[in-house]
Amino acid sequence: MKERPSFPARVKGLGEQPKPRPAVAGIEQPQGIGLDSGAVRQRMVEKLAALGIRDAGVLAAMASVERHRFVDSALANQGYEDTSLPIGLGQTISKPSVVARMAELLRNGSAAKMGRVLEIGTGCGYQAAVLSQLASEVYSIERLRGLHDKARANLRTLFLPNVHLLFGDGMLGFPTGAPYAGIIAAAGGEAIPPAWIEQLALGGRLVAPVSGTASGQASAEQVLMVVDKTAQGLRHTVLEAVHFVPLKSGFV
Ligand code: SAH
C-alpha cells in the first residue's frame, strides 16, 4: 500500500538545462512570475511574518518551496498572493497564510524537526512539499486519483525522498506510518475521524478544520481545531474560523 513517489531517472539533458528550470518536465517557466521568483517569495514571507507567523523554520520552508509551480501556468503570476487557487476537480490549494499557520501550530514552538507527519488531502502537493522541510517523513493521502497524480507530477522534479504520496480515503488515516508526531488535514468534516486520534503518537498534535457544531460552537462555521494527545488524555483547542473544502469519505 505504501507508495513512494516514483522519481524517474533524470530525462537526458534536462538535468543540465540552464536556468530557468522547468516546473514539471517539459513545461516552460510560467510567464509573469519573472526569473527571480525568490524575491517574490521573500515578499510573501515578509507578509506572513507581518501576519504573525513567528516560526523561523516555517518561514524558511515557505521561502524555499516554489508555490507558483504547483498551480496552473495561467495562475502562476498569482502564486504568491495570499489566496487559495483552483487546482482542478473542484479543489483548491490553501492560502499561504493558512499553510504557514497550520504548520506553525503543528510544530508547537519546537525548532526541532518533527518525526513522521500525516497530511490528509494532498491536493496539488504544495503543503506536502512545505512539510517535507519540517518533518523527517511526510505521508500525504488524497482521495481523488487526478490530484494524486498531479501532486506526483508536481513533486517529481523536487526530489523529496521523505514525501510519500498515497491514494486512498484519508478518513482512515494511514496505519502503516503510525504513530504520527503530527497530523494535518486540508479538508474539513463535522468531526475528527477516530482513526486520526488512534494514529497520533502520545505527545503528538493534530491540526484540522472542523465544522463549528462539532467543535462546540453555536454556528456551523468551520473552525481550526488543535488536538493534543497527552498522558492525561486529549486536549482540544478551538481557534479561528477557516474555509476548507469538505472532507469526504471513499476515493475515486
Ligand atoms: N494541501 C493541499 C490542499 C488541497 S485541498 C495543497 O497544498 O494543495 C484538500 C484536498 O483534500 C482535496 O484535494 C480533496 O480531494 C482532499 N480530500 C477530501 N477528503 C479527503 C479524504 N477523505 N481523504 C483524502 N483526501 C481528501
Residues whose N, C-alpha, C, O or C-beta is under 5 A from the ligand:
A	BS01	SAH	Q91 T92 I93 S94 I120 G121 T122 G123 C124 G125 Y126 Q127 I141 E142 R143 L144 L147 G168 D169 G170 M171 A186 A187 V245 P246 L247 K248 S249 G250
